[in-house]
Amino acid sequence: MTAIGDTRTIGTAEESAAGEVPASEAVRRRRGPRWRAVFAAFLLTLVAAALVATAFVVGLARLYDGRIIGGVAIHGVPVGGLDGPAAEQKLRASLPALDGGTLTLVADGERRRVGYGAIGRDYDLSAMVAEAFAVGRTGEPMLALVDELRSIRSGTAIGPRVEYDRAALELLVAQAGTAFQRPATDASAVVSEDGSAITVVPGIDGRSVDVSSVVGAVDAHLASTDPADLTVTLESRAMAPAITTAEVEAAVAGVRVMASQPLQVVVDDK
């Protein structure tokens, strides 16, 4: 009886060792499918997020296709969502004109006026609109997207650009300088018809104007958006005549001394 009981007990232990699964193994087997499900759900979430982001980027690109990104303003004028011609038209209607002022050149009390319109002073609309179009479209695609989103959310301010015909300004200033300039007149002596008197005609100083410095002096003002008139004084310097009054007076004085002395005539008998 005791032997039979021992045999049954031993048999039960062997069956347990051969047929039952340990608790730790069972837990590991139950966790395996759960982690795979979590990982699969995570991958699906990433794919869905990528698809949503792609759809957003594509939709944003279509929304602003051929148009300036939202939030962009040029010199305070909102132009987001506009195409090039519409943006230029809005800028032209909104910004103050720059060709209505006058540049006045002054030299020795004389004045010469040049209208801003004569030198083509105006906004460089094409350059400003091109800069606006570059927002969100420059650099690496990801950086461009970040720039685009930033502009839509916080805005992008673009400063004004002003242009004028510098060659025309130089020509007009040169013409004004020529009008201000005056050549020097040499001194001279005039003998009366009967030869009894000599009159000194004083020389006259000329005037030279430095026109090259004018363009540099007015460039900063013309390149700004200030519509105010501008007055510039041209620096002039005197130009002495080649023959001065003092030289002629000295020569005439010598002639008079010679004329006042007795004239001796020597005749050679030979």
C-alpha positions as CSV (number, residue, x, y, z in Angstrom):
1,M,0.0,0.0,0.0
2,T,2.8,2.3,0.9
3,A,4.6,1.4,-2.3
4,I,1.5,2.0,-4.5
5,G,0.9,5.3,-2.8
6,D,4.5,6.4,-3.4
7,T,4.2,5.4,-7.1
8,R,1.1,7.5,-7.6
9,T,2.6,10.5,-6.0
10,I,5.7,10.2,-8.1
11,G,3.5,9.8,-11.2
12,T,1.6,12.9,-10.5
13,A,4.7,15.0,-10.1
14,E,6.1,13.7,-13.4
15,E,2.8,14.6,-15.2
16,S,2.9,18.0,-13.7
17,A,6.4,18.6,-14.9
18,A,5.6,17.4,-18.4
19,G,2.2,18.9,-19.0
20,E,1.8,22.2,-17.1
21,V,3.3,25.6,-18.2
22,P,5.2,27.6,-15.6
23,A,3.5,30.9,-14.5
24,S,6.3,33.1,-15.8
25,E,6.2,31.5,-19.3
26,A,2.4,32.0,-19.4
27,V,2.8,35.7,-18.5
28,R,5.4,36.1,-21.2
29,R,3.2,34.5,-23.8
30,R,0.3,36.7,-22.9
31,R,2.4,39.9,-23.1
32,G,3.8,39.0,-26.6
33,P,0.6,39.7,-28.6
34,R,-0.2,42.8,-26.5
35,W,3.2,44.5,-27.4
36,R,2.9,43.6,-31.0
37,A,-0.6,45.2,-31.0
38,V,0.7,48.4,-29.3
39,F,3.7,48.6,-31.8
40,A,1.4,48.1,-34.8
41,A,-1.0,50.8,-33.4
42,F,2.0,53.1,-33.0
43,L,3.1,52.5,-36.6
44,L,-0.4,53.2,-37.9
45,T,-0.5,56.4,-35.9
46,L,2.8,57.6,-37.5
47,V,1.5,56.7,-40.9
48,A,-1.7,58.5,-40.3
49,A,0.1,61.6,-39.0
50,A,2.4,61.5,-42.0
51,L,-0.6,61.3,-44.3
52,V,-2.3,64.2,-42.5
53,A,0.9,66.3,-42.7
54,T,1.3,65.5,-46.3
55,A,-2.3,66.4,-47.1
56,F,-1.8,69.7,-45.1
57,V,1.4,70.6,-47.0
58,V,-0.2,69.8,-50.4
59,G,-3.3,71.8,-49.5
60,L,-1.3,74.7,-48.3
61,A,0.8,74.6,-51.5
62,R,-2.4,74.6,-53.6
63,L,-3.9,77.4,-51.6
64,Y,-1.0,79.7,-52.2
65,D,0.0,78.5,-55.6
66,G,1.1,81.6,-57.5
67,R,0.2,83.7,-54.6
68,I,2.1,85.4,-51.7
69,I,2.1,83.4,-48.4
70,G,-0.4,84.6,-45.8
71,G,0.8,87.1,-43.2
72,V,3.2,89.0,-45.5
73,A,3.0,92.8,-45.5
74,I,5.1,95.2,-47.5
75,H,5.7,98.5,-45.8
76,G,2.6,98.0,-43.7
77,V,0.4,96.9,-46.6
78,P,-0.9,93.3,-46.3
79,V,-0.4,91.4,-49.5
80,G,-0.8,87.8,-48.3
81,G,-2.9,85.7,-50.7
82,L,-2.4,88.0,-53.7
83,D,-0.7,87.3,-57.0
84,G,2.0,89.6,-58.4
85,P,-0.1,92.0,-60.4
86,A,-2.7,92.3,-57.6
87,A,0.0,93.0,-55.0
88,E,1.6,95.7,-57.1
89,Q,-1.8,97.3,-57.7
90,K,-2.6,97.3,-54.0
91,L,0.8,98.8,-53.2
92,R,0.4,101.5,-55.8
93,A,-3.0,102.4,-54.3
94,S,-1.9,102.3,-50.7
95,L,1.6,103.7,-50.6
96,P,2.2,107.5,-50.8
97,A,3.7,108.8,-54.0
98,L,7.4,109.6,-54.1
99,D,7.6,111.7,-57.3
100,G,5.8,114.8,-56.0
101,G,8.8,116.4,-54.2
102,T,11.4,118.9,-55.5
103,L,15.2,118.9,-55.2
104,T,16.4,122.5,-55.0
105,L,20.1,123.3,-55.7
106,V,21.5,126.5,-54.3
107,A,24.8,128.2,-55.2
108,D,25.7,131.7,-54.3
109,G,22.1,132.6,-53.7
110,E,21.0,131.3,-57.1
111,R,18.4,128.4,-57.1
112,R,17.6,125.7,-59.6
113,R,14.8,123.2,-59.0
114,V,14.5,119.6,-60.2
115,G,11.3,117.6,-59.7
116,Y,11.6,114.1,-58.3
117,G,9.5,112.9,-61.2
118,A,12.2,114.1,-63.6
119,I,14.6,111.5,-62.1
120,G,12.1,108.7,-62.0
121,R,11.9,108.4,-58.2
122,D,9.5,105.6,-57.4
123,Y,9.0,102.3,-55.4
124,D,10.7,99.3,-56.8
125,L,7.5,97.3,-56.8
126,S,8.8,94.3,-58.7
127,A,11.6,93.8,-56.2
128,M,9.4,94.2,-53.2
129,V,6.8,91.7,-54.6
130,A,9.6,89.3,-55.5
131,E,10.9,89.4,-51.9
132,A,7.3,88.8,-50.7
133,F,7.0,85.7,-52.9
134,A,10.2,84.3,-51.5
135,V,8.7,83.9,-48.0
136,G,8.1,80.2,-47.4
137,R,9.7,79.2,-50.7
138,T,13.4,79.6,-50.1
139,G,15.9,77.1,-48.8
140,E,15.3,73.4,-47.7
141,P,11.7,72.2,-48.0
142,M,11.3,71.7,-44.3
143,L,12.8,75.1,-43.4
144,A,10.7,76.7,-46.1
145,L,7.6,75.0,-44.6
146,V,8.5,76.3,-41.1
147,D,9.0,79.8,-42.5
148,E,5.6,79.6,-44.2
149,L,3.8,78.5,-41.1
150,R,5.6,81.2,-39.1
151,S,4.5,83.8,-41.5
152,I,0.9,82.7,-41.5
153,R,0.9,82.7,-37.7
154,S,3.1,85.7,-36.8
155,G,3.4,87.6,-40.0
156,T,6.4,88.8,-42.1
157,A,7.3,92.4,-42.6
158,I,9.1,93.5,-45.7
159,G,10.6,96.9,-46.0
160,P,10.2,99.3,-48.9
161,R,12.6,99.6,-51.8
162,V,13.0,102.9,-53.6
163,E,14.7,103.5,-57.0
164,Y,15.5,106.5,-59.1
165,D,17.4,107.2,-62.3
166,R,20.9,108.0,-61.0
167,A,22.2,108.8,-64.4
168,A,19.4,111.3,-65.0
169,L,20.1,112.9,-61.6
170,E,23.8,113.3,-62.4
171,L,23.0,114.9,-65.8
172,L,20.5,117.4,-64.2
173,V,23.0,118.3,-61.4
174,A,25.7,118.7,-64.0
175,Q,23.5,121.0,-66.1
176,A,22.6,123.0,-62.9
177,G,26.3,123.2,-62.1
178,T,27.1,124.4,-65.5
179,A,24.5,127.2,-65.1
180,F,26.1,128.2,-61.8
181,Q,29.6,128.1,-63.1
182,R,31.2,131.2,-64.6
183,P,34.6,131.4,-66.4
184,A,37.2,133.8,-65.2
185,T,37.8,137.0,-67.2
186,D,41.4,138.2,-67.6
187,A,42.4,141.8,-66.7
188,S,43.4,144.0,-69.6
189,A,44.5,147.5,-70.5
190,V,42.8,149.8,-73.0
191,V,44.7,152.7,-74.7
192,S,42.7,155.7,-75.7
193,E,42.4,156.6,-79.4
194,D,44.8,159.5,-79.1
195,G,47.2,157.4,-77.1
196,S,47.2,159.8,-74.2
197,A,45.6,157.5,-71.6
198,I,45.7,153.9,-70.6
199,T,42.8,152.4,-68.7
200,V,43.0,149.2,-66.7
201,V,40.0,146.8,-67.1
202,P,39.9,144.7,-63.9
203,G,39.8,141.0,-64.2
204,I,36.7,139.1,-62.9
205,D,37.0,135.9,-60.8
206,G,35.2,132.9,-62.1
207,R,33.2,130.4,-60.1
208,S,33.5,126.6,-60.1
209,V,30.9,124.3,-58.5
210,D,31.5,120.8,-57.2
211,V,28.6,118.9,-58.7
212,S,30.0,115.4,-58.0
213,S,29.4,115.8,-54.3
214,V,25.7,116.6,-54.8
215,V,24.6,113.2,-55.9
216,G,26.2,111.6,-52.8
217,A,24.5,114.2,-50.6
218,V,21.0,113.5,-51.9
219,D,21.2,109.8,-52.4
220,A,20.2,108.8,-48.9
221,H,17.1,111.0,-49.1
222,L,16.0,109.9,-52.5
223,A,16.5,106.2,-51.6
224,S,14.2,106.6,-48.6
225,T,10.4,106.9,-48.5
226,D,10.5,110.5,-47.3
227,P,8.3,112.6,-49.7
228,A,9.6,115.9,-48.4
229,D,11.4,118.5,-50.6
230,L,15.1,118.7,-50.3
231,T,17.4,121.7,-50.6
232,V,21.1,121.2,-51.2
233,T,23.7,124.0,-51.3
234,L,26.4,123.5,-53.9
235,E,29.9,124.4,-52.7
236,S,31.5,126.9,-55.0
237,R,35.0,128.3,-55.2
238,A,36.5,131.3,-56.9
239,M,38.7,130.9,-59.9
240,A,41.3,133.6,-60.4
241,P,41.9,134.8,-64.0
242,A,45.1,133.9,-65.7
243,I,46.0,137.6,-66.0
244,T,45.1,139.4,-62.8
245,T,44.3,143.0,-62.3
246,A,47.4,143.6,-60.2
247,E,49.6,142.3,-63.0
248,V,48.0,144.6,-65.6
249,E,48.2,147.6,-63.2
250,A,51.9,146.9,-62.6
251,A,52.5,146.7,-66.4
252,V,50.6,149.9,-67.0
253,A,52.5,151.6,-64.2
254,G,55.7,150.7,-65.9
255,V,54.6,152.0,-69.2
256,R,53.6,155.3,-67.6
257,V,57.0,155.7,-66.0
258,M,58.6,155.1,-69.3
259,A,56.3,157.6,-71.0
260,S,57.1,160.3,-68.4
261,Q,60.8,160.2,-69.1
262,P,62.5,162.3,-71.8
263,L,62.9,160.5,-75.1
264,Q,66.4,160.6,-76.5
265,V,66.9,159.7,-80.1
266,V,70.5,158.8,-81.2
267,V,71.3,158.9,-84.9
268,D,74.3,157.0,-86.1
269,D,76.2,159.2,-88.6
270,K,77.7,156.3,-90.3
